[in-house]
Amino acid sequence: MQTRPRPKRYRPKNKRRKIPKPGAPNLDLRPHQVVLKPLVTEKGTHQSTRYNAYTFEVNLVASKDQIKLAVEELFHVQVEKVRTQIRLGKSRRYRMRLGKMPDWKKAIVTLKGDDKIEFF
């Protein structure tokens, strides 16, 4: 009597998830090396007006504490909390070959009280 083969486990994103390699221990990043640029998008401006939250592209190896200290030093505000996302790079075609854009890290920084950051 032959048995039915077991189905393979379905793991959609666990295989593709990339964990960034941490930098050297005690890596000392300057504030302008942590916060690379602000992300000015429609959703970001809505969050800044309604929730007092601002989005930035940050260094892949930067921690939440480093991001908090860098924003406080660069913009002279008080940070309440920091949320981060690692965004996977999109695949792009270059002539006849497939390429991949680099992964990047996004930080959503919520400010305390009446603090504001003016980009323009």
N, C-alpha and C positions, 0 to 999 in steps of 0.2 A: 504494500500500500504506500503510495507516494503522498508526501505532505505538501501542502501549499507553501510557497516561499513567503517569508515575512516581508511586509512592505517596508521600504526605506523610510526613515524618519524625515519629516519635512521640517527643515530649519531654514527659514527664508533669509533672515538678515544676520543671524549669528555667524555664519561663515564669512560674510562680506564685511563685517564690522572690523574696523581697524582701530587699534588702540595706539595713540601716539606714543612714541618712545620718549620717556622723560629725558631731559637734558642732564648734563653732568650734575652730580650733587653739589649743592650750594652754588648753583648757577646764578650769577648776579646780573640781572637784566635792568637796564635803565628804564625810566618811565616811558620814554619815547620809543624804546624797543619793545615794550609790552603792548601798548596801544598803537596799532599800525595806522588805522584810519576810521573815521566815523562812517556808518552806513546810513545814508540819507535815502530812505525809501518811503513809500506811501504808508506802509504799516508802521514803520519806525516813527514817522512824524505823528501818526495817530497815537501811538503809545507815549510819545513825549508830551503831547498836549493833555491827554486824559490821565495817564498813570505816572507821569514824571519819570519815565524809563527811557533810556537812550541806548542805542545799539552801536557796537564797535567791532571792527575786525581786529583780533588780537593774535599774539604769537601763539603757536601751537603748544609750546611747552610752558606757557604762563599759567600759574594757578589762580584760583579765585582771590586769594589774599593779595597776590602781586597785582592783579587787575584792579582791585579796590584801592590799593595804595597809589597806583599809577594815575588813576582817574582823579583821586583826591589831590594829588600833587600838580597835575597838569591843568586842571580846571578850577581848583580852589573851591570845591564843594564837599559835602558830606555824603557818603554812600551808605545806603541802607542795606541793600543786598545785591548779589551778583549771580546771574544765571548764565551758564555756558552751554554751547552746542558745538559739536564737531561736525562740520558740513563736508560731505564727500564730494570730491571734484567730479564734474560732469565729464562724460566721454565725448570727445570731439573728433571730427574727421579732418585730417590734414592730407589733402590730395587723395591718394588711394589708400591711405593707412588710417587706422584708428589710433587716436591718442587720448590722453587723459589729463584733465586740468588738475592742479594740485589740491589736496585737501586743505581746509582752512577752519579756523576757530572763530566763533561768533560769541560775543558777550553782551548780555542785556543787563544794564546797570540801572538800578532803581535808586533815586536820590531821596534824601530826607527833606521834609518840610517844604520851604519856599525856594530851595536851591534850583537853579536853572542853568543850562548850558546853551549858549547861543552859537550856532554854527555859521550863521550869515549875518 
